Amino acid sequence: MLSFRLSSEPTIAKQQWNSIVEGTHELWNPISSSTKEIFRSFFVHVHVELLKRSRIHQSTKRQFRYELANVGNLFLTGARLFIGSLDSAIELFCKLTDVDSDVQVLPCINTNFTYHISALLESGLIITGQSQISHPSNTCNNYPPPINKTRPPTPTDNPSRTSYFGDLEYAINDVETSKHRIKQRYSLAAFSSSSAAEESGAGLLSSDSEGEESGNVPQYVHPELKKSQLHFSKSQNIEPLLSPIKRIFYVSPYGEEICPTANSRVLATISSTDTLIYSIGSLMTSIVPILVLKGVGKAITTLNRTNKILLLNGCLDRETYGMTAGDFIKVIVEAVEYSLRSQNGGNNSYRIPWCQVVTHLVYMSESKIEIDHELLTSRGIQCLEVKKIEGTDFFDLEDLEFVLSRIVNT
């Protein structure tokens, strides 16, 4: 039930949500009545909050949009609003869904507010919002006008571009800085989802509610931050980025660059881990936004005997078009350097050996991403190949488990 996503049709989505709140939806059928009422109480709570924030006599653009909302995220939002802590809401979620006690799920930022990311392209253009960067809606203007040229639609596997990154001498002040799963044995701190609030549910009551939240609400919200992060497209014809991404950073409601601090529990877990895994997923909008948080860079670089493994994606996407495995690792290293600089006020220049951040690259056989073995070996990184499921871009899980176990146990 919690993985269910509401319909893309507004009327149907609202009907589905109402039936879930009322307890009449067929998804409730296999769930016991006692468990059902526990979950319903939080659905009712978030529903009441949505009704409070609705503006019946105002433009429909200011109404909450139920379409494509994930039921699990709505539950998390209800629990977070009731308890007042995202961390505690996740803990409750794990208890109620009987997640293995050896597994910890930790929010990288423990917040009641939505944090947004922006991407600075090498061309100087800035794109704001996780979905706008990776999977923009078909109805969304991907770039501010005027733009009169682009590359051919949808990246293909034809390596028509050369070096994805040039010399990235980015400084924290490029954009004005505001002063303002995991077994304990392996301690696999898998970086997978970022932008903590955009996906976890903390942002569900913000994009169409003018940034409102319980607590001190910003008096102004930058127009780009009002765009919904729920309405995106994962079609095969997404317009590619006009220019490679130079760097990712967080922005305040005013659109200024900020440097949030990571959740202390996350930092403590990283600092005590035996094996750190940068998981499969979106590099720029999932992994990097976690790495740039204050404290994360220091926690990673002080782990001297820890295996630090990058699970490389099976193929490229809009964010990483034209990149090699070496480019992936370079981005990760530079994100860690950014974290270290932001923690020290941006005064120090850090150049970290790659092997201090990534010790092993695990990649898929016949990978669609170029593996630059010679470069990575010269940087002290071991490259290990894993079989893939024939005819797909998915790892063979048995072989993946074997390779990871071999790394951990050596």
C-alpha positions as CSV (number, residue, x, y, z in Angstrom):
1,M,0.0,0.0,0.0
2,L,2.7,2.5,1.0
3,S,4.3,2.1,-2.4
4,F,1.1,3.0,-4.2
5,R,1.2,6.2,-6.3
6,L,-2.0,8.1,-7.0
7,S,-3.3,8.5,-10.5
8,S,-2.0,11.1,-12.9
9,E,-5.6,12.2,-13.5
10,P,-6.5,14.9,-10.8
11,T,-10.1,13.7,-10.3
12,I,-9.2,10.0,-10.0
13,A,-6.2,10.8,-7.7
14,K,-8.4,12.8,-5.3
15,Q,-11.0,10.0,-5.3
16,Q,-8.3,7.4,-4.6
17,W,-6.9,9.5,-1.7
18,N,-10.3,10.1,-0.2
19,S,-11.0,6.3,-0.3
20,I,-7.7,5.6,1.4
21,V,-8.4,8.2,4.2
22,E,-11.9,6.8,4.6
23,G,-10.6,3.2,4.8
24,T,-12.7,1.9,1.9
25,H,-10.0,1.5,-0.8
26,E,-9.2,-2.1,-1.8
27,L,-5.6,-1.7,-0.8
28,W,-6.8,-1.9,2.8
29,N,-8.3,-5.4,2.3
30,P,-5.3,-7.5,3.3
31,I,-4.4,-5.3,6.3
32,S,-5.7,-6.1,9.7
33,S,-8.2,-3.6,11.3
34,S,-5.9,-2.7,14.2
35,T,-2.9,-1.9,11.9
36,K,-5.3,-0.2,9.4
37,E,-6.5,2.3,12.1
38,I,-2.9,3.2,13.1
39,F,-2.0,4.1,9.5
40,R,-5.4,5.8,8.9
41,S,-4.8,8.1,11.9
42,F,-1.8,9.7,10.2
43,F,-3.5,9.8,6.8
44,V,-6.4,11.7,8.4
45,H,-3.9,14.0,10.1
46,V,-2.2,15.0,6.9
47,H,-5.6,15.2,5.1
48,V,-6.8,17.7,7.7
49,E,-3.6,19.8,7.2
50,L,-4.3,19.7,3.4
51,L,-7.8,20.9,4.0
52,K,-6.6,23.7,6.3
53,R,-4.2,24.9,3.6
54,S,-6.6,24.7,0.8
55,R,-7.9,27.9,-0.8
56,I,-11.3,27.2,-2.0
57,H,-11.9,30.7,-3.4
58,Q,-8.4,31.1,-4.9
59,S,-6.8,30.0,-8.1
60,T,-6.6,26.2,-8.5
61,K,-2.8,26.7,-8.9
62,R,-2.7,27.2,-5.2
63,Q,-4.5,23.9,-4.3
64,F,-2.7,20.8,-3.3
65,R,-2.3,18.5,-6.3
66,Y,-3.0,14.9,-5.4
67,E,-2.0,13.4,-8.7
68,L,1.1,11.2,-8.6
69,A,1.5,11.6,-4.9
70,N,3.0,8.6,-3.2
71,V,0.9,7.1,-0.3
72,G,4.1,6.3,1.7
73,N,5.3,9.8,1.4
74,L,1.9,11.1,2.5
75,F,2.1,8.8,5.6
76,L,5.6,10.1,6.4
77,T,4.4,13.7,6.1
78,G,1.5,13.0,8.4
79,A,3.8,11.3,11.0
80,R,6.3,14.2,10.7
81,L,3.7,16.8,11.2
82,F,2.3,15.0,14.2
83,I,5.6,14.2,15.9
84,G,7.5,17.2,14.7
85,S,10.6,15.3,13.6
86,L,11.4,13.7,10.2
87,D,13.9,11.4,11.9
88,S,11.3,10.1,14.4
89,A,8.7,9.8,11.6
90,I,11.0,7.5,9.7
91,E,11.7,5.5,12.9
92,L,8.0,5.0,13.4
93,F,7.6,4.0,9.7
94,C,10.2,1.4,10.1
95,K,8.6,0.0,13.3
96,L,5.1,-0.2,11.7
97,T,6.3,-1.8,8.5
98,D,8.5,-4.3,10.4
99,V,11.8,-3.2,8.8
100,D,14.6,-5.5,10.0
101,S,16.1,-4.1,13.2
102,D,19.6,-4.3,11.8
103,V,18.6,-1.8,9.1
104,Q,18.8,2.0,9.8
105,V,17.1,4.5,7.6
106,L,18.4,8.0,8.3
107,P,17.4,11.3,6.8
108,C,20.5,13.2,5.7
109,I,18.9,16.4,7.0
110,N,16.5,16.2,10.0
111,T,14.1,19.0,9.1
112,N,10.5,20.1,9.0
113,F,11.2,22.3,6.0
114,T,11.8,21.6,2.3
115,Y,15.4,21.9,1.1
116,H,15.9,22.5,-2.7
117,I,18.9,21.9,-4.9
118,S,20.1,23.8,-7.9
119,A,22.4,22.8,-10.7
120,L,24.9,25.3,-12.1
121,L,25.7,24.3,-15.7
122,E,29.1,24.9,-17.3
123,S,27.3,27.4,-19.6
124,G,26.4,29.5,-16.5
125,L,22.7,28.6,-16.6
126,I,21.1,27.5,-13.3
127,I,18.3,24.9,-13.0
128,T,16.5,24.7,-9.7
129,G,14.6,21.7,-8.4
130,Q,15.4,18.0,-8.3
131,S,12.8,17.0,-10.9
132,Q,13.6,20.0,-13.1
133,I,17.2,18.8,-13.2
134,S,16.7,15.1,-13.8
135,H,13.2,14.5,-15.1
136,P,11.4,17.7,-16.0
137,S,7.7,17.6,-16.7
138,N,6.5,17.8,-20.3
139,T,4.5,20.9,-19.4
140,C,7.4,22.6,-17.7
141,N,9.7,25.2,-19.2
142,N,13.1,23.4,-18.8
143,Y,15.1,26.6,-19.2
144,P,14.4,30.3,-18.8
145,P,14.1,32.1,-22.1
146,P,15.7,32.9,-24.4
147,I,17.2,29.6,-25.6
148,N,17.3,28.9,-29.3
149,K,19.5,25.9,-29.6
150,T,19.9,22.5,-28.1
151,R,21.4,19.1,-28.7
152,P,19.4,16.3,-30.4
153,P,16.6,14.9,-28.1
154,T,17.4,12.2,-25.6
155,P,21.0,11.1,-25.0
156,T,22.0,8.0,-26.8
157,D,24.9,5.7,-26.2
158,N,26.9,7.3,-29.0
159,P,29.8,8.9,-27.2
160,S,29.6,12.1,-29.3
161,R,30.9,14.2,-26.5
162,T,34.4,14.1,-25.2
163,S,35.4,15.3,-21.7
164,Y,32.3,15.9,-19.6
165,F,34.1,18.0,-17.1
166,G,36.8,20.5,-17.7
167,D,38.8,22.0,-14.8
168,L,36.2,22.7,-12.2
169,E,37.7,25.4,-10.1
170,Y,34.5,26.1,-8.4
171,A,34.4,28.2,-5.3
172,I,31.7,28.2,-2.7
173,N,31.1,31.8,-3.5
174,D,30.5,31.3,-7.3
175,V,26.9,32.0,-6.3
176,E,26.6,34.4,-3.4
177,T,26.8,32.3,-0.2
178,S,24.2,33.0,2.5
179,K,25.9,33.2,5.9
180,H,23.5,32.1,7.1
181,R,20.8,0.1,4.4
182,I,22.6,-0.8,6.6
183,K,23.7,-3.7,8.7
184,Q,25.9,-2.8,11.6
185,R,28.4,-5.6,10.6
186,Y,28.8,-4.2,7.1
187,S,27.5,-0.8,8.1
188,L,26.7,-0.2,4.5
189,A,26.0,3.5,4.4
190,A,24.3,3.5,1.0
191,F,23.9,7.0,-0.4
192,S,20.7,6.8,-2.5
193,S,18.2,9.6,-2.0
194,S,19.0,13.2,-1.4
195,S,17.4,16.5,-1.4
196,A,15.9,15.1,1.8
197,A,12.7,16.8,1.7
198,E,11.8,16.7,-2.0
199,E,11.4,12.9,-2.0
200,S,10.8,12.0,1.7
201,G,7.6,13.8,2.0
202,A,8.8,16.9,3.7
203,G,8.0,18.8,0.5
204,L,4.5,17.5,0.0
205,L,2.9,20.4,1.6
206,S,5.1,23.1,0.2
207,S,5.2,23.4,-3.6
208,D,1.6,24.2,-4.0
209,S,1.1,25.7,-0.6
210,E,3.5,28.6,-1.2
211,G,6.2,27.1,1.0
212,E,4.0,26.9,4.1
213,E,5.2,24.8,6.9
214,S,4.6,24.5,10.6
215,G,7.1,26.8,12.4
216,N,8.7,30.0,11.1
217,V,7.5,30.2,7.5
218,P,9.7,32.2,5.0
219,Q,8.0,35.4,4.0
220,Y,9.2,35.0,0.4
221,V,9.8,31.9,-1.8
222,H,11.7,32.2,-5.0
223,P,9.4,31.4,-8.0
224,E,11.5,28.5,-9.2
225,L,11.1,26.8,-5.8
226,K,7.3,26.8,-6.2
227,K,7.4,24.3,-9.0
228,S,6.1,20.9,-8.1
229,Q,8.7,18.1,-7.6
230,L,6.0,15.4,-8.0
231,H,5.1,16.1,-11.6
232,F,7.9,14.9,-13.7
233,S,8.5,12.7,-16.8
234,K,10.6,9.6,-17.2
235,S,9.9,9.2,-20.9
236,Q,12.7,8.4,-23.4
237,N,12.4,11.8,-25.1
238,I,13.5,14.1,-22.3
239,E,15.3,17.2,-23.6
240,P,19.0,16.8,-22.7
241,L,20.8,19.4,-20.7
242,L,22.2,22.2,-22.9
243,S,25.5,22.0,-21.0
244,P,27.1,19.6,-18.5
245,I,26.5,20.2,-14.8
246,K,29.4,22.0,-13.2
247,R,28.2,21.6,-9.6
248,I,25.1,21.0,-7.4
249,F,24.3,23.2,-4.4
250,Y,21.4,23.9,-2.0
251,V,19.4,27.1,-2.2
252,S,17.4,29.1,0.4
253,P,13.8,30.3,-0.2
254,Y,15.4,33.4,-1.7
255,G,17.4,31.4,-4.2
256,E,20.8,32.0,-2.5
257,E,23.3,29.3,-2.0
258,I,23.3,27.7,1.4
259,C,25.3,24.9,3.0
260,P,23.1,22.8,5.4
261,T,24.6,20.6,8.0
262,A,24.1,16.9,7.9
263,N,22.1,15.0,10.5
264,S,24.4,14.1,13.4
265,R,23.1,10.5,13.4
266,V,24.2,10.2,9.8
267,L,27.6,11.6,10.5
268,A,28.0,9.2,13.5
269,T,27.0,6.2,11.4
270,I,29.4,7.1,8.6
271,S,32.3,7.7,11.1
272,S,31.8,4.2,12.6
273,T,31.2,2.2,9.4
274,D,33.2,-0.7,8.1
275,T,32.0,-0.4,4.5
276,L,30.6,2.7,2.8
277,I,28.6,2.2,-0.5
278,Y,27.7,5.0,-2.9
279,S,24.6,3.3,-4.2
280,I,23.1,3.0,-7.7
281,G,20.9,6.0,-8.6
282,S,21.0,9.6,-9.8
283,L,24.5,10.9,-9.3
284,M,23.7,14.6,-9.4
285,T,20.4,14.7,-7.6
286,S,20.7,11.8,-5.2
287,I,24.4,11.2,-4.2
288,V,26.0,14.6,-4.6
289,P,23.4,16.5,-2.5
290,I,24.2,14.2,0.4
291,L,28.0,14.5,0.0
292,V,28.0,18.4,-0.1
293,L,26.4,18.7,3.3
294,K,28.6,20.0,6.1
295,G,30.3,17.3,8.0
296,V,29.9,14.5,5.4
297,G,33.2,15.2,3.7
298,K,35.1,15.1,7.0
299,A,33.3,11.9,8.1
300,I,34.2,10.2,4.9
301,T,37.9,11.3,4.6
302,T,38.7,10.4,8.2
303,L,37.8,6.7,7.5
304,N,41.2,5.3,6.8
305,R,40.5,1.5,6.8
306,T,37.0,1.6,5.4
307,N,36.0,0.1,2.1
308,K,34.4,2.9,0.0
309,I,32.6,1.3,-2.9
310,L,30.9,3.0,-5.9
311,L,28.2,0.9,-7.5
312,L,28.2,2.3,-11.0
313,N,24.9,2.7,-12.9
314,G,24.3,0.4,-15.8
315,C,23.6,3.3,-18.2
316,L,23.8,7.1,-18.5
317,D,20.9,9.5,-18.0
318,R,20.1,13.2,-18.6
319,E,22.4,14.3,-15.7
320,T,25.4,12.2,-16.7
321,Y,25.3,12.1,-20.5
322,G,28.8,11.6,-21.9
323,M,30.5,10.8,-18.6
324,T,32.9,8.0,-17.9
325,A,33.4,6.0,-14.7
326,G,36.3,8.4,-13.9
327,D,34.0,11.4,-14.3
328,F,31.6,9.8,-11.8
329,I,34.3,9.5,-9.2
330,K,35.7,12.9,-9.9
331,V,32.3,14.4,-9.2
332,I,32.0,12.5,-6.0
333,V,35.5,13.6,-4.9
334,E,34.8,17.3,-5.7
335,A,31.5,17.1,-3.7
336,V,33.4,15.9,-0.7
337,E,36.0,18.7,-1.2
338,Y,33.1,21.2,-1.3
339,S,31.7,19.8,2.0
340,L,35.1,20.2,3.6
341,R,35.5,23.8,2.3
342,S,32.0,24.7,3.5
343,Q,32.7,23.4,6.9
344,N,35.8,25.6,7.1
345,G,34.1,28.7,5.8
346,G,35.4,28.2,2.3
347,N,38.9,29.5,3.3
348,N,40.9,26.3,2.6
349,S,41.6,24.7,-0.7
350,Y,41.3,20.9,-0.6
351,R,42.7,18.4,-3.1
352,I,41.9,14.9,-1.9
353,P,43.4,11.7,-3.3
354,W,40.6,9.9,-5.1
355,C,41.2,6.7,-3.2
356,Q,40.5,8.5,0.0
357,V,36.9,8.8,-1.1
358,V,36.4,5.8,-3.4
359,T,38.5,2.6,-3.0
360,H,36.5,0.3,-5.2
361,L,34.5,0.7,-8.4
362,V,32.0,-2.1,-9.0
363,Y,30.6,-2.0,-12.5
364,M,28.4,-4.1,-14.7
365,S,29.8,-6.3,-17.5
366,E,29.3,-4.8,-20.9
367,S,28.7,-1.5,-19.2
368,K,27.3,1.3,-21.3
369,I,29.5,3.7,-19.3
370,E,33.1,3.7,-20.3
371,I,35.4,2.3,-17.6
372,D,38.8,4.1,-17.7
373,H,40.8,1.3,-16.0
374,E,44.2,2.8,-16.5
375,L,43.2,6.2,-14.9
376,L,41.4,4.6,-12.0
377,T,44.2,2.1,-11.3
378,S,46.7,5.0,-11.3
379,R,44.4,6.7,-8.7
380,G,44.5,3.7,-6.4
381,I,41.0,2.5,-7.1
382,Q,40.3,-1.2,-7.7
383,C,37.8,-2.0,-10.5
384,L,35.6,-5.1,-10.1
385,E,33.2,-6.4,-12.8
386,V,29.8,-8.0,-12.0
387,K,27.7,-10.1,-14.3
388,K,24.5,-8.6,-15.6
389,I,21.1,-10.1,-16.2
390,E,21.1,-10.9,-19.9
391,G,19.3,-8.4,-22.1
392,T,19.0,-5.9,-19.3
393,D,20.9,-3.1,-17.6
394,F,20.5,-4.8,-14.2
395,F,23.2,-6.4,-12.0
396,D,23.0,-10.1,-11.4
397,L,22.3,-9.9,-7.7
398,E,24.0,-13.2,-6.7
399,D,27.2,-12.2,-8.4
400,L,26.9,-8.6,-6.9
401,E,26.5,-10.1,-3.4
402,F,29.6,-12.3,-4.0
403,V,31.7,-9.4,-5.2
404,L,30.7,-7.2,-2.3
405,S,31.3,-9.9,0.2
406,R,34.8,-10.5,-1.2
407,I,35.6,-6.8,-0.8
408,V,34.2,-6.6,2.7
409,N,36.0,-9.8,3.9
410,T,39.5,-9.0,2.5
